[in-house]
Amino acid sequence: MTQTITKPSKLIPSLENGDQLTRLEFETRYHGMPHLKKAELIEGIVYMGSPLRIEQHGNPHAHIITWLGIYEAATPGVQTGDNCTVILDAENEPQPDALLRIKESGQSTISEDGYVEGAPELIVEIAASTVSIDLRDKQRAYQRNQVQEYLVWRVYDQQFDWFRLRGGKYIKLQPDEQGIIKSEIYPGLWLDVNALLSGNLAKVLEVLQQGIASRKLNC
């Protein structure tokens, strides 16, 4: 009787911080680690998240999602995303903290397996410091892939950066005399920066409602 020799299946390596991978390699390893909550491919380099603190990330993140979610509720045709994978190009598959996309006529689409493909019009990242990847490699990748507005909340620095893509480069928008930044892509998406930084969510939402109401006045 002839004995059949079965070759062992090839093991898929685990993701490690700093791995240099193609997007296909990244996706294959990521799918093989269902316990992993967050990993990103930025400019061909793997970045894996560390445990998150509530004051430095969890609560700021919740405030941003609340702000965008209320805007979505009042604005047909847009979609908010919370920590969802975005397939940008061959070397970039980030998982931004928050995004806002135009559903039908926007830059991005939804793939058959449910991922965002292409650049959402607006992305928000909660960053720990000025030396964060969010202001280096991610910013370059988002700029190159035409993310129109890129928002970075530098929690430790108590700063909020709102970048607008113009002529292929990001320029930083400044608050008006009332301390409000107004989106150039999404009518009525207003942000009271000082209220956000001080944790005054009620004021943030009050100003947002003012922005939403202004759309009717301008019709």
Phi and psi restraints in degrees (value plus and minus 20) as a CYANA .aco file:
   2 THR   PHI    -103.1   -63.1
   2 THR   PSI     109.0   149.0
   3 GLN   PHI    -108.1   -68.1
   3 GLN   PSI     109.3   149.3
   4 THR   PHI    -107.6   -67.6
   4 THR   PSI     106.8   146.8
   5 ILE   PHI    -118.6   -78.6
   5 ILE   PSI     100.6   140.6
   6 THR   PHI    -115.9   -75.9
   6 THR   PSI     103.6   143.6
   7 LYS   PHI     -95.5   -55.5
   7 LYS   PSI     118.2   158.2
   8 PRO   PHI     -84.0   -44.0
   8 PRO   PSI     122.2   162.2
   9 SER   PHI     -88.3   -48.3
   9 SER   PSI     130.2   170.2
  10 LYS   PHI     -92.8   -52.8
  10 LYS   PSI     105.7   145.7
  11 LEU   PHI     -95.0   -55.0
  11 LEU   PSI     119.1   159.1
  12 ILE   PHI    -107.6   -67.6
  12 ILE   PSI     101.8   141.8
  13 PRO   PHI     -82.4   -42.4
  13 PRO   PSI     134.3   174.3
  14 SER   PHI     -99.1   -59.1
  14 SER   PSI     137.0   177.0
  15 LEU   PHI     -92.0   -52.0
  15 LEU   PSI     122.8   162.8
  16 GLU   PHI    -154.7  -114.7
  16 GLU   PSI     124.5   164.5
  17 ASN   PHI     -74.0   -34.0
  17 ASN   PSI     111.6   151.6
  18 GLY   PHI      70.8   110.8
  18 GLY   PSI     -25.8    14.2
  19 ASP   PHI     -76.5   -36.5
  19 ASP   PSI     120.2   160.2
  20 GLN   PHI    -123.0   -83.0
  20 GLN   PSI      91.4   131.4
  21 LEU   PHI    -156.4  -116.4
  21 LEU   PSI     137.3   177.3
  22 THR   PHI     -98.1   -58.1
  22 THR   PSI     146.8   186.8
  23 ARG   PHI     -83.9   -43.9
  23 ARG   PSI     -56.5   -16.5
  24 LEU   PHI     -83.7   -43.7
  24 LEU   PSI     -65.3   -25.3
  25 GLU   PHI     -81.5   -41.5
  25 GLU   PSI     -62.5   -22.5
  26 PHE   PHI     -80.2   -40.2
  26 PHE   PSI     -69.0   -29.0
  27 GLU   PHI     -83.0   -43.0
  27 GLU   PSI     -60.2   -20.2
  28 THR   PHI     -82.4   -42.4
  28 THR   PSI     -65.0   -25.0
  29 ARG   PHI     -90.6   -50.6
  29 ARG   PSI     -59.0   -19.0
  30 TYR   PHI     -83.0   -43.0
  30 TYR   PSI     -64.5   -24.5
  31 HIS   PHI     -84.7   -44.7
  31 HIS   PSI     -44.7    -4.7
  32 GLY   PHI    -102.7   -62.7
  32 GLY   PSI     -17.6    22.4
  33 MET   PHI    -147.0  -107.0
  33 MET   PSI      47.7    87.7
  34 PRO   PHI     -82.0   -42.0
  34 PRO   PSI     -38.6     1.4
  35 HIS   PHI     -96.7   -56.7
  35 HIS   PSI     -37.3     2.7
  36 LEU   PHI     -96.9   -56.9
  36 LEU   PSI     106.6   146.6
  37 LYS   PHI    -102.8   -62.8
  37 LYS   PSI     -57.4   -17.4
  38 LYS   PHI    -172.5  -132.5
  38 LYS   PSI     105.9   145.9
  39 ALA   PHI    -165.3  -125.3
  39 ALA   PSI     124.8   164.8
  40 GLU   PHI    -152.5  -112.5
  40 GLU   PSI     129.5   169.5
  41 LEU   PHI    -130.4   -90.4
  41 LEU   PSI      92.6   132.6
  42 ILE   PHI    -143.7  -103.7
  42 ILE   PSI      95.6   135.6
  43 GLU   PHI      32.9    72.9
  43 GLU   PSI      19.3    59.3
  44 GLY   PHI      61.4   101.4
  44 GLY   PSI     -15.9    24.1
  45 ILE   PHI    -133.5   -93.5
  45 ILE   PSI     118.4   158.4
  46 VAL   PHI    -105.0   -65.0
  46 VAL   PSI     111.8   151.8
  47 TYR   PHI    -145.7  -105.7
  47 TYR   PSI     108.1   148.1
  48 MET   PHI    -137.4   -97.4
  48 MET   PSI     115.8   155.8
  49 GLY   PHI     -91.3   -51.3
  49 GLY   PSI     130.5   170.5
  50 SER   PHI    -122.8   -82.8
  50 SER   PSI     148.9   188.9
  51 PRO   PHI     -74.4   -34.4
  51 PRO   PSI     122.3   162.3
  52 LEU   PHI    -128.9   -88.9
  52 LEU   PSI     116.2   156.2
  53 ARG   PHI    -109.9   -69.9
  53 ARG   PSI     127.6   167.6
  54 ILE   PHI     -87.4   -47.4
  54 ILE   PSI     -62.1   -22.1
  55 GLU   PHI     -91.2   -51.2
  55 GLU   PSI     -58.1   -18.1
  56 GLN   PHI    -106.9   -66.9
  56 GLN   PSI     -38.5     1.5
  57 HIS   PHI    -162.0  -122.0
  57 HIS   PSI     -72.1   -32.1
  58 GLY   PHI     -78.5   -38.5
  58 GLY   PSI     -68.6   -28.6
  59 ASN   PHI     -91.7   -51.7
  59 ASN   PSI     -65.4   -25.4
  60 PRO   PHI     -76.5   -36.5
  60 PRO   PSI     -61.4   -21.4
  61 HIS   PHI     -80.4   -40.4
  61 HIS   PSI     -64.7   -24.7
  62 ALA   PHI     -81.5   -41.5
  62 ALA   PSI     -58.5   -18.5
  63 HIS   PHI     -87.0   -47.0
  63 HIS   PSI     -60.0   -20.0
  64 ILE   PHI     -84.9   -44.9
  64 ILE   PSI     -64.1   -24.1
  65 ILE   PHI     -84.5   -44.5
  65 ILE   PSI     -59.1   -19.1
  66 THR   PHI     -81.5   -41.5
  66 THR   PSI     -66.8   -26.8
  67 TRP   PHI     -77.0   -37.0
  67 TRP   PSI     -70.2   -30.2
  68 LEU   PHI     -89.8   -49.8
  68 LEU   PSI     -57.2   -17.2
  69 GLY   PHI     -84.0   -44.0
  69 GLY   PSI     -59.9   -19.9
  70 ILE   PHI     -88.1   -48.1
  70 ILE   PSI     -57.3   -17.3
  71 TYR   PHI     -81.8   -41.8
  71 TYR   PSI     -64.1   -24.1
  72 GLU   PHI     -79.7   -39.7
  72 GLU   PSI     -62.0   -22.0
  73 ALA   PHI     -80.0   -40.0
  73 ALA   PSI     -49.2    -9.2
  74 ALA   PHI    -119.4   -79.4
  74 ALA   PSI     -17.7    22.3
  75 THR   PHI    -153.9  -113.9
  75 THR   PSI      76.1   116.1
  76 PRO   PHI     -79.0   -39.0
  76 PRO   PSI     122.4   162.4
  77 GLY   PHI      72.9   112.9
  77 GLY   PSI     -17.0    23.0
  78 VAL   PHI    -137.3   -97.3
  78 VAL   PSI     141.6   181.6
  79 GLN   PHI    -161.3  -121.3
  79 GLN   PSI     108.0   148.0
  80 THR   PHI    -111.0   -71.0
  80 THR   PSI     123.8   163.8
  81 GLY   PHI    -147.8  -107.8
  81 GLY   PSI     120.5   160.5
  82 ASP   PHI    -140.7  -100.7
  82 ASP   PSI      86.4   126.4
  83 ASN   PHI      38.3    78.3
  83 ASN   PSI      20.1    60.1
  84 CYS   PHI    -122.6   -82.6
  84 CYS   PSI     130.2   170.2
  85 THR   PHI     -89.2   -49.2
  85 THR   PSI     117.3   157.3
  86 VAL   PHI    -143.5  -103.5
  86 VAL   PSI     101.4   141.4
  87 ILE   PHI    -113.0   -73.0
  87 ILE   PSI      87.7   127.7
  88 LEU   PHI    -115.2   -75.2
  88 LEU   PSI     -74.0   -34.0
  89 ASP   PHI    -178.2  -138.2
  89 ASP   PSI    -187.6  -147.6
  90 ALA   PHI     -86.4   -46.4
  90 ALA   PSI     -38.5     1.5
  91 GLU   PHI    -140.5  -100.5
  91 GLU   PSI     -15.1    24.9
  92 ASN   PHI    -158.4  -118.4
  92 ASN   PSI      97.6   137.6
  93 GLU   PHI    -157.6  -117.6
  93 GLU   PSI      54.9    94.9
  94 PRO   PHI     -98.3   -58.3
  94 PRO   PSI     150.4   190.4
  95 GLN   PHI    -152.6  -112.6
  95 GLN   PSI      53.7    93.7
  96 PRO   PHI     -82.9   -42.9
  96 PRO   PSI     133.3   173.3
  97 ASP   PHI     -80.1   -40.1
  97 ASP   PSI     -57.7   -17.7
  98 ALA   PHI    -176.0  -136.0
  98 ALA   PSI     133.5   173.5
  99 LEU   PHI    -167.5  -127.5
  99 LEU   PSI     140.7   180.7
 100 LEU   PHI    -157.1  -117.1
 100 LEU   PSI     102.0   142.0
 101 ARG   PHI    -144.4  -104.4
 101 ARG   PSI     133.7   173.7
 102 ILE   PHI    -109.1   -69.1
 102 ILE   PSI     104.1   144.1
 103 LYS   PHI     -93.4   -53.4
 103 LYS   PSI     -68.7   -28.7
 104 GLU   PHI    -114.4   -74.4
 104 GLU   PSI     -65.6   -25.6
 105 SER   PHI    -129.7   -89.7
 105 SER   PSI      -5.9    34.1
 106 GLY   PHI    -105.7   -65.7
 106 GLY   PSI    -192.8  -152.8
 107 GLN   PHI     -98.9   -58.9
 107 GLN   PSI     -45.3    -5.3
 108 SER   PHI    -125.8   -85.8
 108 SER   PSI     140.6   180.6
 109 THR   PHI    -151.1  -111.1
 109 THR   PSI     153.4   193.4
 110 ILE   PHI    -129.5   -89.5
 110 ILE   PSI     105.0   145.0
 111 SER   PHI     -91.6   -51.6
 111 SER   PSI     148.4   188.4
 112 GLU   PHI     -79.6   -39.6
 112 GLU   PSI     -50.9   -10.9
 113 ASP   PHI    -115.8   -75.8
 113 ASP   PSI      -6.1    33.9
 114 GLY   PHI      71.8   111.8
 114 GLY   PSI      -8.5    31.5
 115 TYR   PHI    -117.5   -77.5
 115 TYR   PSI     132.2   172.2
 116 VAL   PHI     -94.7   -54.7
 116 VAL   PSI     108.4   148.4
 117 GLU   PHI    -138.2   -98.2
 117 GLU   PSI     109.7   149.7
 118 GLY   PHI      72.2   112.2
 118 GLY   PSI     155.7   195.7
 119 ALA   PHI    -106.7   -66.7
 119 ALA   PSI     100.5   140.5
 120 PRO   PHI     -81.8   -41.8
 120 PRO   PSI     136.7   176.7
 121 GLU   PHI     -89.6   -49.6
 121 GLU   PSI     -49.4    -9.4
 122 LEU   PHI    -159.3  -119.3
 122 LEU   PSI     114.9   154.9
 123 ILE   PHI    -151.1  -111.1
 123 ILE   PSI     121.3   161.3
 124 VAL   PHI    -142.7  -102.7
 124 VAL   PSI     114.9   154.9
 125 GLU   PHI    -144.2  -104.2
 125 GLU   PSI     120.0   160.0
 126 ILE   PHI    -116.1   -76.1
 126 ILE   PSI      92.9   132.9
 127 ALA   PHI    -129.5   -89.5
 127 ALA   PSI     125.1   165.1
 128 ALA   PHI     -99.7   -59.7
 128 ALA   PSI     -51.3   -11.3
 129 SER   PHI    -180.3  -140.3
 129 SER   PSI     154.2   194.2
 130 THR   PHI     -88.3   -48.3
 130 THR   PSI     -38.9     1.1
 131 VAL   PHI    -113.9   -73.9
 131 VAL   PSI     -10.2    29.8
 132 SER   PHI     -83.9   -43.9
 132 SER   PSI     133.5   173.5
 133 ILE   PHI     -76.9   -36.9
 133 ILE   PSI     -45.9    -5.9
 134 ASP   PHI     -81.0   -41.0
 134 ASP   PSI     -47.3    -7.3
 135 LEU   PHI    -123.6   -83.6
 135 LEU   PSI      -8.3    31.7
 136 ARG   PHI    -145.4  -105.4
 136 ARG   PSI    -116.8   -76.8
 137 ASP   PHI     -83.3   -43.3
 137 ASP   PSI     -61.6   -21.6
 138 LYS   PHI     -83.1   -43.1
 138 LYS   PSI     -62.6   -22.6
 139 GLN   PHI     -80.8   -40.8
 139 GLN   PSI     -62.0   -22.0
 140 ARG   PHI     -83.5   -43.5
 140 ARG   PSI     -63.2   -23.2
 141 ALA   PHI     -85.5   -45.5
 141 ALA   PSI     -62.7   -22.7
 142 TYR   PHI     -86.2   -46.2
 142 TYR   PSI     -59.8   -19.8
 143 GLN   PHI     -83.1   -43.1
 143 GLN   PSI     -67.4   -27.4
 144 ARG   PHI     -83.8   -43.8
 144 ARG   PSI     -52.5   -12.5
 145 ASN   PHI    -113.6   -73.6
 145 ASN   PSI     -10.9    29.1
 146 GLN   PHI      52.0    92.0
 146 GLN   PSI      13.6    53.6
 147 VAL   PHI     -87.1   -47.1
 147 VAL   PSI      98.9   138.9
 148 GLN   PHI     -92.3   -52.3
 148 GLN   PSI     -57.2   -17.2
 149 GLU   PHI    -154.8  -114.8
 149 GLU   PSI     107.2   147.2
 150 TYR   PHI    -144.4  -104.4
 150 TYR   PSI      98.9   138.9
 151 LEU   PHI    -131.7   -91.7
 151 LEU   PSI     110.9   150.9
 152 VAL   PHI    -147.2  -107.2
 152 VAL   PSI      99.0   139.0
 153 TRP   PHI    -117.4   -77.4
 153 TRP   PSI      86.9   126.9
 154 ARG   PHI    -110.4   -70.4
 154 ARG   PSI      71.8   111.8
 155 VAL   PHI     -83.3   -43.3
 155 VAL   PSI     -68.5   -28.5
 156 TYR   PHI     -82.3   -42.3
 156 TYR   PSI     -53.2   -13.2
 157 ASP   PHI    -107.1   -67.1
 157 ASP   PSI     -27.3    12.7
 158 GLN   PHI      34.0    74.0
 158 GLN   PSI      28.2    68.2
 159 GLN   PHI    -152.7  -112.7
 159 GLN   PSI     130.6   170.6
 160 PHE   PHI    -152.3  -112.3
 160 PHE   PSI     101.3   141.3
 161 ASP   PHI    -126.8   -86.8
 161 ASP   PSI     109.4   149.4
 162 TRP   PHI    -141.0  -101.0
 162 TRP   PSI      87.4   127.4
 163 PHE   PHI    -119.7   -79.7
 163 PHE   PSI     120.1   160.1
 164 ARG   PHI    -141.2  -101.2
 164 ARG   PSI     111.6   151.6
 165 LEU   PHI     -99.6   -59.6
 165 LEU   PSI     100.6   140.6
 166 ARG   PHI    -158.2  -118.2
 166 ARG   PSI     104.6   144.6
 167 GLY   PHI      40.7    80.7
 167 GLY   PSI      12.0    52.0
 168 GLY   PHI      60.6   100.6
 168 GLY   PSI     -17.0    23.0
 169 LYS   PHI    -148.7  -108.7
 169 LYS   PSI     130.4   170.4
 170 TYR   PHI    -103.2   -63.2
 170 TYR   PSI     111.7   151.7
 171 ILE   PHI    -138.3   -98.3
 171 ILE   PSI     129.2   169.2
 172 LYS   PHI    -110.8   -70.8
 172 LYS   PSI     102.6   142.6
 173 LEU   PHI     -96.8   -56.8
 173 LEU   PSI     125.8   165.8
 174 GLN   PHI    -130.3   -90.3
 174 GLN   PSI     126.7   166.7
 175 PRO   PHI     -83.6   -43.6
 175 PRO   PSI     132.6   172.6
 176 ASP   PHI     -98.7   -58.7
 176 ASP   PSI    -191.5  -151.5
 177 GLU   PHI     -84.7   -44.7
 177 GLU   PSI     -39.2     0.8
 178 GLN   PHI    -111.2   -71.2
 178 GLN   PSI     -17.7    22.3
 179 GLY   PHI      60.1   100.1
 179 GLY   PSI       2.5    42.5
 180 ILE   PHI    -130.1   -90.1
 180 ILE   PSI     114.9   154.9
 181 ILE   PHI    -124.4   -84.4
 181 ILE   PSI     114.8   154.8
 182 LYS   PHI    -136.8   -96.8
 182 LYS   PSI     107.3   147.3
 183 SER   PHI     -79.8   -39.8
 183 SER   PSI     121.5   161.5
 184 GLU   PHI    -113.6   -73.6
 184 GLU   PSI     -27.8    12.2
 185 ILE   PHI    -121.9   -81.9
 185 ILE   PSI     -62.9   -22.9
 186 TYR   PHI    -129.4   -89.4
 186 TYR   PSI      85.9   125.9
 187 PRO   PHI     -76.9   -36.9
 187 PRO   PSI     109.8   149.8
 188 GLY   PHI      66.3   106.3
 188 GLY   PSI     -23.8    16.2
 189 LEU   PHI    -102.5   -62.5
 189 LEU   PSI      71.9   111.9
 190 TRP   PHI    -128.5   -88.5
 190 TRP   PSI     126.5   166.5
 191 LEU   PHI    -154.7  -114.7
 191 LEU   PSI     101.5   141.5
 192 ASP   PHI    -103.8   -63.8
 192 ASP   PSI      81.7   121.7
 193 VAL   PHI     -83.8   -43.8
 193 VAL   PSI     -65.4   -25.4
 194 ASN   PHI     -83.3   -43.3
 194 ASN   PSI     -58.4   -18.4
 195 ALA   PHI     -84.1   -44.1
 195 ALA   PSI     -61.0   -21.0
 196 LEU   PHI     -83.2   -43.2
 196 LEU   PSI     -67.3   -27.3
 197 LEU   PHI     -86.6   -46.6
 197 LEU   PSI     -48.2    -8.2
 198 SER   PHI    -109.1   -69.1
 198 SER   PSI     -21.3    18.7
 199 GLY   PHI      63.1   103.1
 199 GLY   PSI      -6.0    34.0
 200 ASN   PHI    -108.6   -68.6
 200 ASN   PSI      58.4    98.4
 201 LEU   PHI     -84.0   -44.0
 201 LEU   PSI     -55.9   -15.9
 202 ALA   PHI     -78.2   -38.2
 202 ALA   PSI     -62.7   -22.7
 203 LYS   PHI     -88.2   -48.2
 203 LYS   PSI     -59.6   -19.6
 204 VAL   PHI     -76.5   -36.5
 204 VAL   PSI     -66.0   -26.0
 205 LEU   PHI     -93.7   -53.7
 205 LEU   PSI     -51.3   -11.3
 206 GLU   PHI     -82.4   -42.4
 206 GLU   PSI     -65.8   -25.8
 207 VAL   PHI     -86.5   -46.5
 207 VAL   PSI     -58.2   -18.2
 208 LEU   PHI     -79.7   -39.7
 208 LEU   PSI     -63.8   -23.8
 209 GLN   PHI     -83.4   -43.4
 209 GLN   PSI     -54.7   -14.7
 210 GLN   PHI     -82.6   -42.6
 210 GLN   PSI     -62.1   -22.1
 211 GLY   PHI     -84.1   -44.1
 211 GLY   PSI     -64.1   -24.1
 212 ILE   PHI     -82.2   -42.2
 212 ILE   PSI     -62.2   -22.2
 213 ALA   PHI     -84.9   -44.9
 213 ALA   PSI     -51.0   -11.0
 214 SER   PHI     -85.8   -45.8
 214 SER   PSI     -43.4    -3.4
 215 ARG   PHI     -84.0   -44.0
 215 ARG   PSI     -57.6   -17.6
 216 LYS   PHI     -88.8   -48.8
 216 LYS   PSI     -56.2   -16.2
 217 LEU   PHI     -88.9   -48.9
 217 LEU   PSI     -48.1    -8.1
 218 ASN   PHI    -110.6   -70.6
 218 ASN   PSI     -22.7    17.3
